Amino acid sequence: SGHSKWSKIQRGKAISDQKKGAIFSKLVRQIAIAVREGGGPDPESNFKLRVAIEKARAEEMPRENIERAVAKAAGEGGGANIEQVTYEGFGPFNTTFVVEAATDNKNRTTSNVRKIFEKHGGNMSQPGSVMWGYEIKGQILVEKGGYDLSEIELKAIDAGAEDVRESQEGLEIYTAPLDLHRVKQTLEKIPVKIAAAEIIMEAKSGTDLTSEQKRKVEEMFHALSDDEDVLAVHTSANL
């Protein structure tokens, strides 16, 4: 399905310190938006913030950095100049894209994202033009290890998972967004190696590609992901 999944995790393992700094900057923006739009600085009552903090921890962001970002966002005017924007569009080979961004300059971000679409043979479209083809879900990626994956699958379902799929790398577990944290906590008690746990937009119908087509779509996916204002990229392409 269209969330790049394991390839995104594998690509992230070899990033440079400079790239890590860019990721931390994006996470700070995500935390700011979560505090403002999710209901305050308490992750126990703010689901969006809890997910943002867990993502920051997974990226090995220092605890003091996370606490500073939350405190700054909760302060008067904290993060007030950061706006969340979602872009929709079409990529090559009949693929669709949804791009989530956080920016202090919407004109700049819109221009940059549009240029990436056009450079890679796609085009940005109107709001709602492709979003109807996506579902919001919680996604947990469990890496293979010294445990029985079938047992993990049963425990995940018992905890509230809606779907579990096996892949070469391990298990892909899907939940309702609000159930993500509970299912993740259940799996951590086993324990298992969780490669990622986040809220995604998954295409209701994936687009199959040849190897060459996949390479070109991945180039577009990574170009969008690498933009300094982009938080997440979702595509219908089966990568």
C-alpha positions as CSV (number, residue, x, y, z in Angstrom):
1,S,0.0,0.0,0.0
2,G,1.0,3.6,-0.3
3,H,3.0,4.6,2.7
4,S,6.5,3.5,1.7
5,K,6.6,1.6,5.0
6,W,9.8,-0.4,5.4
7,S,11.8,1.4,2.7
8,K,11.3,4.6,4.7
9,I,12.6,3.0,7.8
10,Q,15.7,1.5,6.1
11,R,16.5,4.7,4.4
12,G,16.4,6.5,7.8
13,K,19.0,4.3,9.4
14,A,21.9,5.7,7.5
15,I,21.1,9.4,7.6
16,S,23.7,12.0,8.5
17,D,23.8,14.2,11.5
18,Q,22.8,17.1,9.3
19,K,19.8,15.2,8.1
20,K,19.0,14.3,11.7
21,G,18.9,18.0,12.6
22,A,16.4,18.6,9.8
23,I,14.2,15.8,11.1
24,F,14.4,17.3,14.6
25,S,13.3,20.6,13.2
26,K,10.3,19.0,11.6
27,L,9.4,17.2,14.8
28,V,9.5,20.4,16.7
29,R,6.9,21.9,14.3
30,Q,4.8,18.7,14.6
31,I,4.8,19.0,18.4
32,A,3.9,22.7,18.1
33,I,0.9,22.0,15.9
34,A,-0.2,19.1,18.2
35,V,-0.1,21.3,21.3
36,R,-2.1,24.0,19.5
37,E,-4.7,21.9,17.7
38,G,-4.8,18.7,19.8
39,G,-5.8,20.3,23.1
40,G,-2.8,21.5,25.1
41,P,0.6,20.3,26.5
42,D,-0.5,17.2,28.3
43,P,0.1,14.1,26.2
44,E,-2.3,12.0,28.4
45,S,-5.2,14.1,27.2
46,N,-3.8,15.2,23.9
47,F,-3.7,12.3,21.5
48,K,-2.0,14.2,18.7
49,L,0.8,15.3,21.1
50,R,1.3,11.8,22.4
51,V,1.8,10.5,18.9
52,A,4.2,13.4,18.0
53,I,6.2,12.8,21.2
54,E,6.4,9.0,20.5
55,K,7.6,9.7,17.0
56,A,10.2,12.1,18.3
57,R,11.5,9.4,20.7
58,A,11.6,6.9,17.9
59,E,13.9,9.3,16.0
60,E,16.1,9.5,19.2
61,M,15.3,13.1,19.8
62,P,16.7,14.0,23.2
63,R,14.1,14.3,26.0
64,E,15.1,17.8,26.9
65,N,14.5,18.9,23.3
66,I,11.1,17.3,23.4
67,E,10.2,19.0,26.7
68,R,11.5,22.4,25.4
69,A,9.4,22.1,22.2
70,V,6.3,21.3,24.3
71,A,6.9,24.1,26.7
72,K,7.6,26.6,23.9
73,A,4.4,25.6,22.1
74,A,2.4,25.9,25.3
75,G,3.8,29.4,26.0
76,E,2.0,32.5,25.0
77,G,2.2,32.7,21.2
78,G,4.3,29.5,21.1
79,G,4.2,28.1,17.6
80,A,1.5,30.6,16.6
81,N,3.3,31.4,13.3
82,I,3.4,27.7,12.3
83,E,0.5,26.6,10.0
84,Q,-0.4,23.1,9.0
85,V,-1.1,22.7,5.3
86,T,-2.1,19.6,3.3
87,Y,-1.5,19.4,-0.4
88,E,-3.0,16.9,-2.9
89,G,-1.9,15.9,-6.3
90,F,-1.1,13.4,-9.0
91,G,2.3,11.7,-9.6
92,P,3.4,9.9,-12.7
93,F,1.8,6.6,-13.8
94,N,-1.7,7.4,-12.4
95,T,-0.4,7.7,-8.8
96,T,-1.8,10.1,-6.2
97,F,-0.1,11.9,-3.4
98,V,-1.1,13.6,-0.1
99,V,1.5,15.8,1.4
100,E,1.3,17.1,5.0
101,A,3.4,20.2,5.8
102,A,4.0,22.7,8.6
103,T,5.2,26.1,7.6
104,D,5.7,29.7,8.7
105,N,5.4,30.8,5.1
106,K,2.6,29.1,3.1
107,N,3.5,30.8,-0.2
108,R,7.1,29.5,-0.1
109,T,6.0,26.0,0.9
110,T,3.2,25.8,-1.8
111,S,5.7,27.0,-4.4
112,N,8.3,24.4,-3.4
113,V,5.9,21.5,-3.3
114,R,4.3,22.5,-6.7
115,K,7.8,22.6,-8.2
116,I,8.6,19.1,-6.9
117,F,5.4,17.7,-8.4
118,E,6.1,19.3,-11.8
119,K,9.7,18.3,-11.8
120,H,8.8,14.6,-11.4
121,G,6.0,14.6,-14.0
122,G,3.1,15.2,-11.7
123,N,0.8,18.1,-10.8
124,M,-0.7,19.6,-7.7
125,S,-4.5,19.6,-7.6
126,Q,-7.4,21.1,-5.7
127,P,-8.3,20.1,-2.1
128,G,-10.4,17.0,-2.1
129,S,-9.4,15.8,-5.5
130,V,-7.5,12.7,-4.2
131,M,-8.1,12.8,-0.4
132,W,-11.4,10.8,-0.9
133,G,-9.2,7.8,-1.9
134,Y,-7.4,7.6,1.5
135,E,-8.2,6.4,5.0
136,I,-6.6,7.7,8.2
137,K,-5.2,4.8,10.2
138,G,-2.7,4.0,13.0
139,Q,0.2,1.9,11.7
140,I,2.7,-0.1,13.7
141,L,5.6,-1.9,12.0
142,V,7.0,-4.8,14.0
143,E,10.4,-6.2,12.9
144,K,11.1,-9.9,12.8
145,G,12.9,-11.2,15.8
146,G,13.1,-14.2,18.2
147,Y,9.4,-14.4,18.6
148,D,6.4,-16.0,16.9
149,L,4.8,-13.6,14.6
150,S,1.5,-15.4,14.6
151,E,1.4,-15.0,18.4
152,I,2.1,-11.3,18.0
153,E,-0.7,-11.0,15.4
154,L,-3.2,-12.6,17.9
155,K,-2.1,-10.3,20.7
156,A,-2.4,-7.2,18.4
157,I,-5.9,-8.2,17.4
158,D,-6.9,-8.9,21.0
159,A,-5.7,-5.4,21.8
160,G,-7.9,-3.8,19.2
161,A,-5.9,-4.0,15.9
162,E,-8.2,-3.9,12.8
163,D,-5.8,-5.6,10.4
164,V,-2.4,-7.4,10.5
165,R,-0.4,-8.1,7.4
166,E,2.8,-10.1,7.2
167,S,5.7,-8.9,5.0
168,Q,9.3,-9.8,4.4
169,E,10.5,-7.5,7.2
170,G,7.9,-8.4,9.8
171,L,4.3,-7.4,10.6
172,E,2.3,-4.4,9.6
173,I,-0.4,-3.7,12.1
174,Y,-3.3,-1.3,11.5
175,T,-5.6,0.3,14.0
176,A,-8.1,3.0,14.4
177,P,-6.2,6.2,15.1
178,L,-7.3,6.4,18.7
179,D,-6.3,2.8,19.4
180,L,-2.7,3.2,18.2
181,H,-1.2,3.9,21.6
182,R,-3.1,1.1,23.4
183,V,-2.0,-1.5,20.8
184,K,1.6,-0.2,20.8
185,Q,1.7,-0.5,24.6
186,T,0.5,-4.1,24.5
187,L,3.2,-5.1,22.0
188,E,5.9,-3.3,24.0
189,K,5.1,-5.5,27.0
190,I,5.9,-8.7,25.0
191,P,8.4,-7.2,24.1
192,V,8.9,-6.8,20.3
193,K,11.0,-4.6,18.1
194,I,8.8,-1.7,16.9
195,A,10.3,0.0,13.9
196,A,7.6,2.7,13.6
197,A,4.2,3.7,15.1
198,E,2.4,6.6,13.6
199,I,-0.8,7.9,12.1
200,I,-0.9,7.5,8.3
201,M,-3.1,8.1,5.4
202,E,-3.4,4.8,3.4
203,A,-4.8,4.7,-0.1
204,K,-8.0,2.6,-0.3
205,S,-6.7,1.2,-3.7
206,G,-3.0,0.9,-4.3
207,T,-1.3,1.4,-7.7
208,D,1.0,-1.4,-9.0
209,L,4.1,-0.3,-10.8
210,T,6.9,-1.8,-12.8
211,S,10.4,-1.6,-11.3
212,E,11.3,1.4,-13.4
213,Q,8.1,3.2,-12.7
214,K,8.6,2.5,-9.0
215,R,12.1,4.0,-9.1
216,K,10.7,7.2,-10.6
217,V,7.8,7.5,-8.1
218,E,10.2,6.8,-5.2
219,E,12.4,9.7,-6.4
220,M,9.4,12.0,-6.2
221,F,8.4,10.6,-2.8
222,H,11.8,11.2,-1.4
223,A,12.1,14.7,-3.0
224,L,8.8,15.7,-1.3
225,S,9.8,14.1,2.0
226,D,13.2,15.9,2.0
227,D,11.6,19.4,1.7
228,E,12.2,21.2,5.0
229,D,8.5,22.0,5.6
230,V,7.1,18.6,4.7
231,L,6.1,16.4,7.7
232,A,4.7,13.3,5.9
233,V,4.0,12.1,2.4
234,H,1.4,9.5,1.4
235,T,1.0,7.9,-2.0
236,S,-1.2,5.3,-3.7
237,A,1.9,3.8,-5.3
238,N,2.6,0.3,-4.0
239,L,6.3,0.8,-3.0
